[in-house]
Amino acid sequence: MPKSKITIIDGGVGTEISKRGIPLHPSYWSATAHMTHPDTVLQIHTDFINAGADIISANTFMAGRHILAAGGLKEFEVINKKAVQLAKTARSENENLLVAGTLSTLPPLDQADDLPRGKQIETNFRDQAFLLAESGADILLVEMLFDSESADSLLSACCDTGLPVWAGVSATTIPNTETLMTFRQQGKLEKLPHETFDSLIKTVVEFPVAALGVMHTEVKLMPSALSALEKRWQGRTLAYAKTGLASSHDWEFEQVIDADEYSEIMTDWVNSYDLGIIGGCCGMSPAHIYALSKRFHKI
């Protein structure tokens, strides 16, 4: 694919927040960082822009109503609105740069034995999707889909807003097998019924998403996951891996992939899977985005 057609999304906003010394909450992780440390989060957005990102992600990934409520917070609307406003402030001098409102189907991180279900959760998904749209997000970025039932609820809400919806699915393998499954992590979400990665893709491709791809997946598993996706999806494809390790409610940066190495690997993925959107997920810093920009935007 010609380099001019590659869109670069930013890296891991939540993990960058942690890296810069802002404490993460056991339930809602980084969801209030832009309220308590707005200057730091603004600088994170600015650093990703300066690194060459075409799209920056508002800090709303863990700001669903039920996630905030689990941590005792009722300020759902103001937390989401201010996150979008801060991202828009960061891009104020470049109106061509897009702001993504991010959403997930994750439960509160300290209650991760089950996914939220039921009519109230469907309402919560819809409330956040429409709030992000009304707050000025340019696209909705639905991340870490790993369960068909909750993916159906969240994607339905997001597609109803009328904004372009980009969706990211996450993959893992069962120990001692090579079977691709939906994302599970040791100590989190382990009690959920397992679902094959292909089953989740079959659910997601039924929605009119503008882009679909693989994210928050280990670098070594990305080719297998992208190959599986390619069998069922012919639209615009995105890819952004994670690096480092998650602890109970923090991120460890000891095993982070080198930025230039990631850029080289990404080049192989772009050529092999006709990628149109690339970037980084948890653990990926402005340095990783700069390495991608040097290669694909020639900055």
Helices and strands as residue ranges (DSSP letters): G 3-5, E 7-8, H 13-19, H 33-36, H 38-50, E 55-57, H 65-70, H 76-90, E 98-104, G 109-111, H 119-134, E 139-145, H 148-160, E 165-169, E 171-173, E 180-182, H 197-204, E 211-218, G 219-221, H 222-230, E 237-242, E 245-246, E 251-252, H 259-273, E 277-278, H 286-296
